Amino acid sequence: MKKVFLLIIILISFSCSDNTLVNNCFSNLSFDELVDLSNPEFNAILTPGNHVITNEGGRNILIIHRGTTPKYKAFDLQCPERNCNSPMTFDGLFLKCSCDDVRYNSLSGCPVNNEGQCKNDNTCFALEYTVREISQTSLQITR
């Protein structure tokens, strides 16, 4: 019985992950900020389907309330190719780099083709942050 219990614990521990893709285009970037959702700046994000763009820790961050699991997504608005000084824009579905018109999927951060499908090349992804809901009024955004 102890062996079965130990096996179950091991399997559960291996199944845990934060599902955030490793993105080598943004190496050596660490980030850890708390967002207070009771701040009026974040009123829109309390409703599923809405988003806010904010400056946290010196970074322009897009936070999306998905209404599903995971409830929140966050992306850095710096263009992944890093040769652009303008932040990406967000149209509700895609992030877009204004310097080269590359679009990125707001669910995974992958660069997309004209049909909106993820490209299978070596193009950098949009930088996704891990978002953890600390309470109903607080999010922790990390990288």
DABEL-V615995 format. One record per residue. N is the residue number from 0. PSI is psi in whole degrees, 0 to 359 (999 if undefined). Layout:
n->N psi->PSI
n->N psi->PSI
This chain:
n->0 psi->321
n->1 psi->323
n->2 psi->321
n->3 psi->315
n->4 psi->316
n->5 psi->320
n->6 psi->318
n->7 psi->316
n->8 psi->317
n->9 psi->316
n->10 psi->319
n->11 psi->317
n->12 psi->328
n->13 psi->339
n->14 psi->350
n->15 psi->133
n->16 psi->166
n->17 psi->359
n->18 psi->21
n->19 psi->126
n->20 psi->144
n->21 psi->131
n->22 psi->101
n->23 psi->351
n->24 psi->344
n->25 psi->56
n->26 psi->154
n->27 psi->27
n->28 psi->115
n->29 psi->149
n->30 psi->134
n->31 psi->102
n->32 psi->146
n->33 psi->134
n->34 psi->125
n->35 psi->105
n->36 psi->349
n->37 psi->350
n->38 psi->131
n->39 psi->334
n->40 psi->333
n->41 psi->13
n->42 psi->318
n->43 psi->327
n->44 psi->352
n->45 psi->348
n->46 psi->128
n->47 psi->139
n->48 psi->346
n->49 psi->170
n->50 psi->163
n->51 psi->152
n->52 psi->126
n->53 psi->164
n->54 psi->112
n->55 psi->130
n->56 psi->30
n->57 psi->7
n->58 psi->142
n->59 psi->119
n->60 psi->134
n->61 psi->124
n->62 psi->127
n->63 psi->131
n->64 psi->108
n->65 psi->331
n->66 psi->358
n->67 psi->184
n->68 psi->128
n->69 psi->147
n->70 psi->321
n->71 psi->147
n->72 psi->150
n->73 psi->136
n->74 psi->145
n->75 psi->143
n->76 psi->7
n->77 psi->134
n->78 psi->132
n->79 psi->328
n->80 psi->348
n->81 psi->13
n->82 psi->23
n->83 psi->131
n->84 psi->353
n->85 psi->139
n->86 psi->156
n->87 psi->157
n->88 psi->164
n->89 psi->126
n->90 psi->12
n->91 psi->343
n->92 psi->319
n->93 psi->147
n->94 psi->144
n->95 psi->129
n->96 psi->121
n->97 psi->342
n->98 psi->324
n->99 psi->5
n->100 psi->19
n->101 psi->134
n->102 psi->150
n->103 psi->139
n->104 psi->133
n->105 psi->0
n->106 psi->322
n->107 psi->343
n->108 psi->0
n->109 psi->146
n->110 psi->142
n->111 psi->155
n->112 psi->187
n->113 psi->337
n->114 psi->0
n->115 psi->11
n->116 psi->145
n->117 psi->136
n->118 psi->147
n->119 psi->56
n->120 psi->192
n->121 psi->19
n->122 psi->142
n->123 psi->148
n->124 psi->160
n->125 psi->146
n->126 psi->114
n->127 psi->138
n->128 psi->156
n->129 psi->129
n->130 psi->125
n->131 psi->128
n->132 psi->109
n->133 psi->317
n->134 psi->184
n->135 psi->343
n->136 psi->14
n->137 psi->131
n->138 psi->143
n->139 psi->124
n->140 psi->123
n->141 psi->163
n->142 psi->999
